[in-house]
């Protein structure tokens, strides 16, 4: 059983759905220059509707990304990573930010990077999970390198009422 929600009407942005169940491109806004409250409200509505939103062709720097992100919710800090413990940004790549050289596959730093290739939910192990994760691809290969997403809402809605009832009282425990 699929739950149909009426799509919000937008006057400040336009959306292009990328899949039947989740993800849409957002057009008509440049988030690098800041976003007024009314436009941001439409972006949030599109996020609520599609779960994943994409802003194509935005040339955004770290500070602009953080300025936009703080409007979604409090920024969390990294536990560890290339940018250092307690940084708001996580570097996910195979280029050493200090030397600009490709990191060898057998380098210990790459072992953590490989875990990003597995299905996971960002920050689900924290007492208060993240509302969203923001990704910005600065240098991507001409093919491959995609990030995949799954819709748990769509998966749940596809279950029979009996299966949904069976899951109702279950709890999942996540840990780092």
N, C-alpha and C positions, 0 to 999 in steps of 0.2 A: 504494500500500500504506500503510495507516494503522497506526501503532504504537499499541496499546492499553496504557495503563498503568493499574494498579489505583489508584483514588483513595484517598488517605489518609482515615482516619476521624478526625473532629475531635470533641473533647469540650468545648473551651473557646470555639470559634467555630462559626459556620455559614456556608456558602457558597451563593451562588445563581449558577450559571453564566449568563453573558450571551451566550455564543456557543458553538457546537459545538467550536471549536478554541482559543479563548482568551478570557480575561477572566471574572472573577467578582466579585460583590459579597461583601464580608465583613461579617457581622452578629454581634452579641453581644459587641462589644468597643468601648470608648471609648479611642482612642489618645491623647486629650488628657491623660489622667491617668497616662500611663505604662503599660507592659505588662509583666507578669511573664514570666520566662524560658519557662515552659511555653506560655503563650499566644503569645508571640512565635515560638516554634518552629512552632506550627500556622500562623501567618501566613506564615512562610517556606515551609512546605510547600505552602500554597495558592498562593503566588507561583510556586514551582517548577512546580506543576501547571498553572496557568492563564496564566502569563507577565504578566498584567495583573490587578491587584486594585484594587477600588474600595471605599472606606470611606464610604458615603453619610451625609450629615447630620452630619459632624464639624465643629464650630466650633473650628478649630485656629489658633493664632497662630504667628508665625515661629519662636519659640524652641521651642515644642512640636513643630513640624514637624522642626526640626533635631535635637531630642532623640530623636525616633523614627527619623529618617534615619540617625543615626550608628550605630544598631544594625545597619543593613543593610550598612554599610561606611564606610570613610573618606570624609569629605565632600570634594568637590573644589571648587575656587574658580573663579569665572567669569573669563574672559579680559577681558571688558568688559561693559558693560551699564548699565542705569539705576541699579542698586544700587551700581555702582562696581566697578572692577577688584578682583579678589581677594575679592569677596563670596561667601558660600555660597549666596545666593539670587539667582535671576534673575527680574526683573520682566518679564512678557510681557503687554503690554496697550497701550491707546491713551490712557491717562490719565497726565498728567505727575504723578509722585509729589510734586513740590515745590509745584505750583500747584493740583493737583486738577482741572485743565482738560483737555478733550479735545485731544490732539495732532493738528495738521493732517496730513492724508494726505501732503502734499508735504514735511513736515519730515524732515530727514535721519535723525532718530532712528527714524522709522517704517520706513525702508528695511530695517533689520535685523529689525524685527518681521515684515515681510512674508515673510522667509525661513522663519519658523516655520510658514508655511502650506504649505510644500513637504514632500514625503516626506523624512525624514532619520532618522538614528540619533544620539541624543545621545552626545557624547564619543567617538565611534568613531575620531576622529583622534588621540586622546591615546595615549601609550605604553601606558598601562593604562586600558582603557575602563571606563566606569561599570558597575557591576552592575545599577543601576536608576536611573530618573529618577522623582522624586516630584513630582506636580503637585497644586496646590490651587487650585480655582476659587473666588475670593472674591466676584466679581461677574460673573455670566454673563448673556448676553442670553436673553430668553424663548424664542427659537428660533435655531438656527444656533450657531456657535461650538464645535462638537464637536471633540474630538481623536480622530483615527483611529489605529488600531494594526494591524499586520500580524504574522502568525506565520510566521517563517522555518522553524520546526520543521514546521508543517503544510505549508508549501510544499515543503520538502525531502521529507517523507514522501509527498507526492502524486506525486513524480517516479518514473519507472520505475527499476528497479535499474541499467539501463545509463546513464541520465542522472545518477543519483547517483554512479556510478563515474567518469563524465566530470568531475564537479566535485571529486572527492576531493582532488586535488593543487593546486587553484587557490587563489590568495591574492588578496585585495582590499586595495588601498591607499586609505586615506582621508586627507584633509587638510582643514585649516580654511580 
